Structures are given as C-alpha cells and as structure tokens.
Amino acid sequence: QSVLTQPPSASGTPGERVTISCSGGNSNIERNDVSWYQQFPGTAPKLLIYRNNQRPSGVPDRISGSKSGTAASLAVSGLRSEDEAHYYCATWDDSLSGWVFGGGTELTVL
Amino acid sequence: QLQESGPGLVKSSETLSLTCTVSRGSISRRDFYWAWIRQPPGKGLEWIGSIYESGFAYYNLSFKGRVTISVDKSKNQFSLRLNSVTAADMAVYYCARGPRGHYEFDPWGQGTLVTVS
C-alpha cells in the first residue's frame, strides 16, 4: 500500500484533457514539493514535473502540475497516443524521513 | 549520465551489490544527492536510500538495516549493498540524482534487473 494514492488507470480520447490525482497527507504533500514521472514499458522513469508545477526543458506546455493541500494532480491536455505510459507522483515524507511514491497510474489513449 | 552495473543474478540470503557510475559531472558536487530506487516487475517505484558527497546516507526504514550506500569520489561512483536478499528483492534497480534541498530525481540511470535465485 503506497503512502501516496493514485488511481490505477486513466483514459481519454485524442485531444482530450486528462487529470491524474495524487492524494497524500500533512506529513508529505502538504509540506513538501511534488514531482511527477513518466515511464514507458522497459525504460527508466523520466522527470515530467518538479516542484509541483515546473516543467523541465523539453516537456511540452500541454503537461501541467498543481498542488493544493494534501493532494496534487497532473494534467495532460491535447491527449496524444504518445502519452500512453505510466505516471508516478513522488514527494518527501517528514514522518517517514524518506521519499514516497504513488502506486502509479496507467494512462491509456482510446 | 548515470549507469548501473553489477551482477544480474544473486542467490537468496546473499548480498546484492550494484554500482552507479556518473559519467558527466562530478559526484563531489555539494549541490546534489544521489539515490537508489527499485521497481519489482509489474509494480511501482520504491526509494531505497540516498547519499551526499560527504558520505552521509539515509535509508528507507522498511529495509530494516539491510542497506548500505557508499560513495567513491575517486571513481565518480556510488554503490548499493543489500544484505540477506529474498525473492521479494527481485527488481529493476535504478540510480538517480537530485538537487540538494529539493524533492525530485533527474536524471535516472537506465536500470538494471536483479534476479534472486
């Protein structure tokens, strides 16, 4: 059971906007920045969003992140087939004194 | 920039040892931390531990003292040792870098699969 809770799956049609939630608590998301990772099968995770809503260079602006209280979310607008992947949220947990990840969400483009 | 290396097969009850070589930039820089993260087949990501260039390391408590992470500045490498492995330790092991004072991992190594027999 992950400390951060994500829906196991999400889906949308091309062009749609999809959001993926990440629910935590006051020892993790509420106090610390959240990062998001994209992972394709057989490859390493790639940083998609850092510090709640910042995009590394090369990540398109149709990808966005936000945080409010004990929850964070990742939004993918203008959905494309190339967005099909697993997405993970992560942050530091002050009570555990360690990093925690969400269980991951598999995004399917219908 | 980061490359894991080590045996892909470890016997149950023995010690898993992996090394991460940093090919661009110095591991001695104080503005980064270095981490090990693993992913069992078909499952999610799990942080194992992290280390600073000073050698100060901190670990996921769920590993109950089985983990040691060390840094070798002369080789620009950091290493992972996991004792008393079981089938539950079979996973792809990734090394990664993060900016000191912040909570993200970038970049990641390509990962290496460790099987426990």
Contacts between the chains, C-beta under 8 A, distances in Angstrom:
chain1	res1	chain2	res2	distance
A	2	B	44	6.4
A	32	B	103	5.5
A	33	B	102	6.6
A	33	B	103	4.9
A	33	B	104	7.6
A	34	B	103	7.5
A	35	B	103	6.1
A	35	B	104	3.9
A	35	B	105	7.2
A	37	B	45	7.6
A	37	B	105	7.7
A	43	B	110	7.6
A	44	B	94	5.8
A	44	B	108	4.3
A	44	B	109	6.6
A	44	B	110	5.4
A	44	B	111	5.1
A	45	B	45	6.8
A	45	B	94	7.5
A	45	B	105	7.7
A	45	B	108	5.8
A	46	B	108	7.2
A	47	B	104	5.9
A	47	B	105	6.7
A	47	B	106	3.9
A	47	B	107	7.6
A	50	B	102	7.2
A	50	B	103	8.0
A	50	B	104	4.0
A	50	B	106	7.2
A	51	B	102	6.6
A	51	B	103	7.9
A	51	B	104	7.2
A	56	B	106	6.7
A	88	B	44	6.7
A	88	B	45	5.6
A	90	B	45	7.4
A	90	B	47	8.0
A	90	B	103	7.2
A	90	B	104	7.6
A	90	B	105	7.5
A	91	B	103	5.5
A	92	B	103	4.8
A	96	B	61	6.7
A	97	B	58	6.9
A	97	B	61	7.5
A	98	B	47	6.0
A	98	B	58	7.2
A	98	B	59	7.6
A	98	B	60	5.1
A	98	B	61	6.9
A	99	B	35	7.6
A	99	B	47	3.9
A	99	B	50	7.7
A	99	B	60	7.9
A	99	B	103	7.1
A	100	B	47	7.2
A	101	B	44	6.0
A	101	B	45	4.4
A	101	B	46	6.9
A	101	B	47	6.9
A	102	B	44	7.3
A	103	B	44	4.9
A	104	B	44	4.6
A	104	B	45	7.4
